[in-house]
Amino acid sequence: MLNSFNDVPVAFGDVLGLAWKEFGNTSTAVLFVVQPNMYDQFWLEKYLHELYLFSLFRISLPMERFLCECNRCLDPFLLFRSDGHLVAVVYYRSGYAPTEDPSELEWHARLLLERYKIPWISCHLAGTKKVQQELAKPNVLERFVQDKKNAAEIICEFFAGLWGLNEESYEISNKQPELFVLNPQCEGRWNNKYGSAVKAKLLGDGGAGLSAYILMQRIFPPAYTSYPVRGGEWSAEKAVSELGIFSTYLNDERQIANKDCGYLLRTKASKVDEESVDTA
């Protein structure tokens, strides 16, 4: 059931603050790795600073400057050199694609941060399309969801078709490309391939770069009449929506926090493949 109080930033701030407390050192800081945008996550930073009064720093990728400011001191601590603060938690809101780490220098920085990072690498990888595809294979989800009420079976009923790029997926998608989507491991919009672009990508460039994709059955949700406003003018048009559920989870060899904390509804015109706006 969705929360009646839908305040996701507060819930995220609370679990970040809880992670900082679990570190057990009130002189430590929290480090945000964000997009190069001064306003990105600003509200969350303000909430954390007012509630917990710890120091909070921001860096953006690439990480050359960060490596100049951080070093490994007495293991297992991470020191932020700008003023000597120890780092308790690193919160990632960037680094969604491998291209954001163009050299071994950046990968070394990722390794340095991993002990303190939210989400940690296992959680980060669990959200990739390739892992989703593997979980959709027969008898795989049962390894992680064990329930007498056949929970894994019920969950699998909601899976769309997911395939790796092999001879079978080439054959079915070439026959009816409009029924499929090529999904990359990238976060955000403008990265998927739809319809004729699926076939063009599969047949073009000699297969270059295809290892970054999986093939997914395209979902056609029911359209409804919406009334978007653009430039002060409204119009009636058919739209579709997508519901996302937010949750928080904190674990340190024991479960500390695990709860749903809100939702986000995105809406777009039914005639477009990409582009949406937050509507609830």
Backbone hydrogen bonds, N-H to C=O, Kabsch-Sander energy under -0.5 kcal/mol:
donor,donor_aa,acceptor,acceptor_aa,energy
6,N,4,S,-0.8
7,D,5,F,-1.1
11,A,7,D,-1.7
12,F,8,V,-2.8
13,G,9,P,-2.6
14,D,10,V,-2.6
15,V,11,A,-2.0
16,L,12,F,-2.2
17,G,13,G,-2.6
18,L,14,D,-2.1
19,A,15,V,-2.1
20,W,16,L,-2.2
21,K,17,G,-2.2
22,E,18,L,-2.2
23,F,19,A,-1.0
23,F,20,W,-0.5
24,G,20,W,-0.6
24,G,21,K,-1.3
25,N,20,W,-0.6
28,T,25,N,-1.6
29,A,86,L,-3.2
30,V,55,S,-2.2
31,L,89,V,-2.8
32,F,57,F,-3.2
33,V,91,Y,-2.8
34,V,32,F,-0.7
34,V,59,I,-2.5
37,N,35,Q,-3.0
40,D,37,N,-1.5
42,F,39,Y,-2.1
45,E,41,Q,-2.3
46,K,42,F,-2.5
47,Y,43,W,-2.3
48,L,44,L,-2.4
49,H,45,E,-2.6
50,E,46,K,-2.2
51,L,47,Y,-2.0
52,Y,48,L,-2.8
53,L,48,L,-0.6
53,L,49,H,-1.5
57,F,30,V,-2.3
59,I,32,F,-2.3
61,L,34,V,-0.6
67,L,63,M,-2.4
68,C,64,E,-1.2
69,E,65,R,-0.9
69,E,66,F,-1.0
70,C,66,F,-1.5
71,N,79,L,-1.4
73,C,71,N,-0.6
73,C,77,F,-1.2
75,D,73,C,-0.6
77,F,74,L,-2.1
78,L,87,V,-0.5
79,L,71,N,-2.1
80,F,85,H,-3.7
81,R,69,E,-4.7
81,R,79,L,-0.8
83,D,80,F,-1.0
84,G,80,F,-1.0
85,H,80,F,-0.9
87,V,78,L,-2.7
88,A,29,A,-3.1
88,A,86,L,-0.5
89,V,29,A,-1.0
90,V,116,Y,-3.0
91,Y,31,L,-2.9
92,Y,90,V,-0.6
92,Y,118,I,-2.8
93,R,33,V,-3.3
93,R,91,Y,-0.5
100,E,97,A,-2.2
101,D,98,P,-2.0
106,E,103,S,-0.5
107,W,103,S,-1.6
108,H,104,E,-2.3
109,A,105,L,-1.7
110,R,106,E,-2.3
111,L,107,W,-2.1
112,L,108,H,-2.1
113,L,109,A,-1.9
114,E,110,R,-1.3
116,Y,113,L,-2.2
117,K,113,L,-0.7
117,K,114,E,-0.7
118,I,90,V,-2.9
124,H,120,W,-2.5
125,L,121,I,-2.7
126,A,122,S,-1.7
127,G,123,C,-0.8
127,G,124,H,-0.8
128,T,125,L,-1.9
132,Q,128,T,-1.9
133,Q,129,K,-2.3
134,E,130,K,-2.0
135,L,131,V,-2.4
136,A,132,Q,-1.1
137,K,134,E,-1.3
140,V,137,K,-1.6
141,L,135,L,-0.7
141,L,137,K,-0.6
143,R,140,V,-1.7
144,F,141,L,-1.7
145,V,141,L,-2.0
146,Q,144,F,-0.6
147,D,145,V,-0.6
150,N,147,D,-1.4
154,I,150,N,-2.0
155,I,151,A,-2.7
156,C,152,A,-2.3
157,E,153,E,-0.9
157,E,154,I,-0.6
158,F,155,I,-1.9
159,F,156,C,-1.3
163,W,215,L,-2.9
166,N,164,G,-1.2
170,Y,166,N,-2.4
171,E,167,E,-2.0
172,I,168,E,-2.2
173,S,169,S,-2.0
174,N,170,Y,-2.0
175,K,171,E,-1.1
176,Q,172,I,-1.2
179,L,176,Q,-2.1
180,F,177,P,-1.7
181,V,216,M,-2.7
182,L,193,K,-2.4
183,N,181,V,-0.7
183,N,214,I,-2.5
185,Q,212,A,-0.9
193,K,182,L,-1.8
195,G,177,P,-0.6
195,G,180,F,-0.9
197,A,194,Y,-2.1
198,V,195,G,-1.4
199,K,195,G,-1.1
200,A,196,S,-2.3
201,K,197,A,-2.1
202,L,198,V,-2.2
203,L,199,K,-2.1
204,G,200,A,-1.8
206,G,203,L,-0.5
207,G,204,G,-1.8
208,A,205,D,-1.6
210,L,207,G,-1.7
212,A,209,G,-1.4
213,Y,210,L,-2.1
214,I,183,N,-2.0
215,L,163,W,-2.8
216,M,181,V,-2.8
217,Q,161,G,-2.9
218,R,179,L,-2.8
224,Y,239,A,-2.2
226,S,237,E,-3.0
230,R,233,E,-2.9
233,E,230,R,-2.0
235,S,228,P,-1.6
237,E,226,S,-2.2
237,E,235,S,-0.5
239,A,224,Y,-2.8
240,V,268,K,-2.5
242,E,266,R,-2.5
244,G,264,L,-2.8
246,F,262,G,-2.3
248,T,259,K,-2.7
250,L,257,A,-2.6
252,D,254,R,-2.2
256,I,250,L,-3.0
256,I,254,R,-0.5
257,A,250,L,-1.7
259,K,248,T,-2.0
261,C,246,F,-2.4
262,G,246,F,-0.9
264,L,244,G,-2.3
266,R,242,E,-2.6
266,R,264,L,-0.6
267,T,277,V,-2.5
268,K,240,V,-2.3
270,S,238,K,-2.0
272,V,269,A,-1.6
277,V,267,T,-2.2
279,T,265,L,-3.2
280,A,265,L,-1.0
